[in-house]
Amino acid sequence: MTPRNFLLPAVFALVLLAACGDANDATPLATNTADADLGHDDHDDDDHDDDNQDDHEEHADDDDHEDEEGSDHVEMSPAAAAEAGIVVSRAQLGSVRQFLSLPAELRYDADRVAAVSPQVSGRVTRLTAGEGDTVARGATLAILSSRELADLKAQYLTAMSAEGLAQQALEREETLFADQITSEADLQAARAALTAARANREGTENKLHAVGVSDRELESLAEAADGSFANIRLAAPIGGIIAQRTARLGATVSADDPGEPALFTIVDDSVLWADIAVYKQDAGSVQAGSAVTLRSDAGTKLAEGEVLVVLPGIDESSRTATARMVVENPDRRMRPGQFVTADIITGEDAPALQTPSAAIVEVEGRTSVFVPTDDGFEPRPIVPGPEFSGQTVILSGLNEGERYVSEGACTLKAQLEKDAFGDDHDH
């Protein structure tokens, strides 16, 4: 008798998606699957298929449904299993790296956050950047108008002029002294005057540098347009994204009030910190240089790296230490404030029974794997251990050498739920 073909209707495909999510995240089986089969020994297939076919035909018209295994058993021939993508493998020991899974939070790198405040009091006359804008280092964020700045620039020009005159006076005195026309006292007085003029100019120049005026701006100060002395450019000290802007057009800002908020806050999130909470009992296993893999709540790998430093302090509320990891984030897919899981390698490899994580499903609230039966598959409850790189350690429920469904567990779960749904409606 020809085995029945098992075809998946469109409704079953929808149930599959709802039951198991995106199968693309599954990691291929890392252990040897050379012994994989489709759940039956070759010499038993025909006998079982004929017997099962006859049994199903006898009960097809039985409204009493005396066989109640439909809720925890999927009847499927080897041919139908192959068509549905079901792969059966033998449970094997694999090399498992010893590690800890600890909670972590992504934060801004403190060295890549800049608070931009005014260095001179004035009024905001122009805004050139807003929240969410990406700016380069040195880019203009705003223009301020400051009477204080205008006075400093005027003082600088006066000091430059005085220094120039003092230089000319010294040169004249040196010529006269060489011709024995003037006295040495007059020469020394000219030198002292030049020194004082130069010190005055340098002092005023340093004040201008302190409020953000560059050497290039000072060089062109004498040719500056009328009315421009009061203008000062507020520049970005780092490149990044403007996370916050409190500056408002026309608002008066003060450089003397440390309590005022920064006009702009710029963050560079291309590099983040992952602060990992290390519990007291695990403190001895985590140290600088330990390898770390960061994963999202869904188990997706986000980044790999190592512990940079374990901070010496203990958080009083959580009673945990902090291990910090530097995380490269060039595509900005990770966001500060995001909670992740940090898998930290703490020891050498050790043998353990493991299966692909995709082979483990929840059936009626119990963590299970599917195992083959004489006429199909049934779920078997297991106790899972830690998961790493797409492999999950099996603590109990499955023994080495036993056959289990390594690929297609989601398909069987969906069919199981579909059968149970159909049974409920038949009754």
C-alpha positions in Angstrom: 0.0 0.0 0.0 1.4 3.4 -1.0 2.0 5.7 2.1 -0.2 8.7 2.3 1.3 12.0 1.4 1.1 14.6 4.1 0.4 18.0 2.6 0.4 21.3 4.6 -2.6 23.5 3.8 -2.4 27.3 3.9 -4.1 27.4 7.3 -1.4 25.1 8.7 1.3 27.5 7.4 -0.3 30.3 9.4 -0.4 28.2 12.5 3.2 27.4 12.0 4.2 31.0 11.9 2.2 31.8 15.0 3.6 28.8 16.9 7.3 29.2 16.3 8.1 32.7 15.0 10.9 33.2 12.5 12.8 30.0 11.8 15.6 32.0 10.2 17.2 32.7 13.6 17.9 29.0 14.2 21.6 28.0 14.2 22.5 24.8 12.3 23.3 21.7 14.4 26.9 21.9 15.5 27.3 18.3 16.4 27.7 15.4 14.0 24.4 14.5 12.3 25.7 11.8 10.0 23.3 9.3 11.8 20.3 11.4 10.9 17.2 9.5 9.7 13.5 10.1 9.2 12.4 8.3 12.3 12.0 4.6 11.2 14.1 1.6 10.5 13.8 0.6 6.8 12.6 -3.0 7.4 9.7 -1.8 9.5 8.4 1.0 7.3 6.0 -1.0 5.0 4.5 -3.0 7.9 3.9 0.1 10.0 2.5 2.0 7.0 0.0 -0.7 6.1 -1.1 -1.3 9.7 -1.5 2.4 10.4 -3.4 3.0 7.2 -5.9 0.2 8.0 -6.2 1.5 11.6 -6.9 5.1 10.4 -9.5 3.9 7.9 -11.3 1.9 10.6 -11.6 4.9 12.8 -12.3 7.5 10.2 -16.1 7.2 10.7 -16.0 6.6 14.4 -17.6 9.7 16.0 -16.8 8.6 19.6 -13.0 9.1 19.0 -12.0 6.4 21.4 -8.3 7.0 20.7 -7.4 10.2 22.6 -3.8 10.4 21.4 -4.7 13.0 18.8 -3.9 15.8 21.3 -0.3 14.6 22.0 0.7 12.7 18.9 1.2 13.5 15.3 0.6 10.7 12.8 2.9 11.0 9.9 4.5 8.6 7.4 8.2 8.8 6.5 7.4 10.2 3.1 5.2 12.9 4.6 7.9 13.7 7.1 10.5 14.1 4.4 8.2 16.3 2.4 7.5 18.5 5.5 11.3 18.9 6.1 11.4 16.8 9.3 14.9 15.6 10.1 15.6 13.1 12.9 19.0 12.8 14.5 20.6 10.9 17.4 21.4 12.8 20.5 25.1 13.2 20.9 27.5 14.7 23.3 29.1 18.0 22.2 31.7 20.3 23.5 30.1 23.1 25.5 31.9 26.1 26.7 31.3 27.0 30.3 29.8 30.5 30.6 27.5 32.8 32.6 24.4 34.5 31.2 24.1 37.9 33.0 21.9 40.9 32.5 23.4 44.0 31.0 22.4 47.5 30.0 23.8 49.5 27.0 24.9 53.0 27.9 26.6 55.9 26.1 30.4 55.9 26.3 31.0 58.8 28.7 34.0 59.9 26.6 31.6 60.4 23.6 29.1 62.7 25.2 29.5 66.5 25.0 27.5 69.2 26.8 27.8 72.5 24.9 27.4 75.6 27.0 28.2 79.2 26.2 31.6 80.4 27.1 30.5 84.0 27.1 27.2 85.6 28.1 25.0 86.9 25.3 21.8 86.3 23.2 21.0 83.6 20.7 20.6 85.3 17.3 20.8 82.2 15.1 20.3 78.4 15.4 21.8 76.1 12.8 21.2 72.7 14.3 18.4 70.9 16.0 17.7 67.7 17.9 18.3 64.6 15.8 20.8 66.3 13.5 24.1 64.7 12.8 27.0 67.1 13.1 30.7 67.0 12.5 33.3 68.1 14.9 33.7 71.9 14.6 30.3 72.4 13.0 28.4 75.6 13.9 25.5 75.0 16.2 24.4 78.5 16.9 25.4 82.2 16.8 25.5 84.3 19.9 25.7 88.1 20.1 27.7 89.3 23.1 28.6 92.8 24.2 31.3 91.3 26.5 32.8 89.7 23.5 32.7 92.9 21.5 34.6 94.7 24.3 37.2 92.0 24.4 37.8 92.2 20.6 38.1 95.9 20.8 40.6 95.6 23.7 42.5 93.1 21.6 42.8 95.5 18.6 43.9 98.3 20.9 46.5 96.0 22.5 47.8 95.0 19.1 48.1 98.6 18.1 49.9 99.5 21.3 52.3 96.6 20.9 53.0 97.7 17.3 53.8 101.3 18.5 56.0 100.0 21.3 57.9 97.9 18.8 58.5 100.9 16.6 59.6 103.0 19.6 62.1 100.4 20.6 63.6 100.1 17.2 64.0 103.9 17.1 65.7 104.0 20.5 68.0 101.2 19.4 69.0 103.3 16.4 69.6 106.4 18.4 71.5 104.5 21.0 73.8 103.1 18.3 74.4 106.6 17.1 75.0 107.7 20.8 72.2 110.1 20.5 70.0 108.6 23.3 70.9 107.2 26.7 70.8 103.6 27.7 68.0 104.4 30.2 65.8 105.5 27.4 66.6 102.3 25.5 65.7 100.2 28.6 62.5 102.1 29.0 61.5 101.4 25.4 62.1 97.7 25.9 60.0 97.7 29.1 57.2 99.4 27.3 57.2 96.8 24.5 57.2 94.0 27.1 54.2 95.5 28.8 52.3 96.1 25.5 53.0 92.5 24.4 51.8 91.1 27.8 48.6 93.1 27.5 47.9 91.9 24.0 48.6 88.2 25.0 46.4 88.5 28.0 43.5 89.8 25.9 44.2 87.1 23.3 44.0 84.4 25.9 40.6 85.7 27.1 39.3 85.5 23.6 40.6 82.0 23.2 38.9 81.1 26.5 35.5 82.1 25.1 36.0 80.2 21.9 37.6 82.6 19.4 40.2 80.9 17.3 43.6 82.2 16.0 42.1 82.3 12.5 39.3 84.6 13.6 41.8 86.8 15.4 44.0 87.1 12.3 41.0 88.4 10.3 39.7 90.6 13.1 41.0 93.8 11.8 39.1 93.3 8.5 35.9 92.2 10.2 32.7 93.8 9.0 31.0 96.5 11.2 28.7 95.0 13.8 30.3 91.6 13.7 32.5 92.0 16.8 29.6 90.9 19.0 29.1 87.6 17.1 30.5 84.3 18.3 30.1 80.9 16.9 29.0 78.0 19.1 30.8 75.0 17.7 30.4 71.2 18.2 33.4 69.8 20.2 32.7 66.3 18.9 30.9 64.7 16.0 27.7 62.9 16.7 23.9 63.3 17.0 22.3 66.2 18.9 20.3 64.4 21.6 19.0 67.5 23.3 18.8 71.2 22.5 17.6 73.8 25.1 18.8 76.9 23.1 16.0 79.1 21.9 16.2 81.9 19.4 16.4 85.2 21.1 17.0 83.8 24.5 19.7 85.3 26.8 22.3 82.9 28.0 24.9 83.2 30.7 28.3 81.8 31.0 28.5 82.5 34.7 25.6 80.3 36.0 26.7 76.7 36.3 23.2 75.7 37.1 21.9 76.5 33.6 21.4 73.4 31.4 23.7 72.9 28.4 22.4 74.5 25.2 23.2 71.4 23.2 24.0 67.8 24.2 25.8 65.8 21.5 26.3 62.0 21.7 28.4 59.7 19.5 26.6 56.3 19.7 28.9 54.5 17.3 30.6 53.1 20.3 28.7 52.1 23.5 29.3 50.7 26.9 27.6 47.5 28.0 27.5 47.5 31.8 27.0 43.9 33.0 25.6 43.1 36.4 27.8 40.6 38.1 26.2 38.8 41.1 28.2 38.2 44.2 28.5 34.4 43.7 29.8 35.0 40.1 32.3 37.7 40.9 35.3 35.4 41.0 34.5 34.0 37.5 34.4 37.4 35.6 37.5 39.3 35.0 39.0 41.7 32.5 39.7 40.0 29.2 36.8 37.5 29.6 35.1 36.8 26.2 31.6 38.2 26.0 28.7 37.7 23.5 25.8 40.1 23.7 22.3 38.9 22.8 18.9 40.5 22.5 15.8 39.3 24.4 15.0 37.2 21.3 18.4 35.5 21.4 19.8 37.4 18.4 23.6 37.9 18.6 24.3 41.7 18.8 28.0 41.9 19.4 31.1 40.1 20.6 34.0 41.4 22.6 35.6 41.1 26.0 35.3 42.6 29.4 37.3 45.8 29.6 37.3 46.3 33.3 35.4 45.1 36.4 34.6 48.2 38.5 35.6 47.9 42.2 32.4 49.2 43.7 29.2 47.3 44.6 25.8 48.7 43.9 24.0 49.1 47.2 20.5 48.4 45.9 21.2 45.4 43.6 24.3 44.2 45.5 26.0 43.5 42.1 29.4 44.6 40.7 29.7 46.1 37.2 31.8 44.5 34.4 32.1 46.9 31.5 32.5 46.0 27.8 33.1 48.4 25.0 30.7 47.7 22.1 31.3 48.8 18.5 27.9 50.0 17.1 28.7 51.4 13.6 25.2 50.6 12.2 23.4 52.1 15.3 21.2 49.0 15.7 21.9 49.0 19.4 20.5 51.8 21.5 21.5 53.2 24.8 19.1 52.1 27.6 18.5 48.8 25.9 18.7 45.7 28.1 20.5 42.7 26.8 22.0 39.4 27.9 25.7 39.0 28.2 27.1 35.5 27.8 30.5 35.5 29.5 32.9 32.6 28.9 34.2 31.5 32.3 35.9 28.1 31.7 37.2 25.5 29.3 35.1 23.3 27.1 33.3 20.3 28.7 31.2 17.5 27.1 27.4 17.7 27.5 24.4 16.4 25.7 23.0 19.2 23.5 20.6 19.8 20.7 19.9 22.7 18.3 17.9 25.3 20.2 15.4 25.2 17.3 14.6 21.6 18.2 13.1 22.7 21.5 9.5 23.9 21.6 6.8 24.6 24.2 3.9 22.0 24.1 1.1 22.6 26.5 3.3 24.7 28.7 6.1 22.1 28.8 9.5 22.4 27.3 9.8 19.5 24.9 11.5 17.9 21.9 9.7 15.6 19.5 10.7 12.0 19.2 9.7 9.4 16.6 7.1 6.7 17.3 5.9 3.8 15.3 3.5 5.9 13.2 4.7 9.5 13.7 6.0 11.7 16.4 5.2 12.8 19.9 6.5 15.5 22.2 8.7 14.5 25.1 9.3 16.9 28.1 12.9 17.8 28.7 14.8 20.0 31.2 17.0 22.5 29.2 20.2 23.9 30.4 22.2 26.9 29.1 22.1 28.0 25.5 25.0 29.2 23.5 25.7 29.7 19.8 22.3 28.1 18.9 22.9 25.0 20.9 21.0 24.1 24.2 22.3 21.7 26.8 19.8 19.0 27.7 19.9 18.3 31.5 17.3 15.5 31.5 14.6 13.9 29.3 16.7 12.8 26.5 19.6 10.3 26.5 22.7 10.0 24.4 21.9 8.0 21.2 18.2 8.5 21.3 16.5 9.8 18.2 14.8 13.2 18.2 13.6 15.8 15.7 16.5 18.1 15.1 14.8 20.1 12.3 11.1 20.7 11.9 9.9 20.7 15.5 7.9 23.9 14.8 6.1 22.1 12.0 5.1 19.2 14.2 4.0 21.6 17.0 1.8 23.5 14.6 0.3 20.2 13.3 -0.3 19.0 16.8 -2.1 22.2 17.6 -4.1 22.0 14.4 -5.2 18.5 15.1 -6.3 19.4 18.6 -8.2 22.4 17.3 -9.9 20.2 14.8 -10.8 17.6 17.4 -12.4 20.3 19.6 -14.6 21.4 16.7 -15.6 17.8 15.8 -16.9 17.3 19.3 
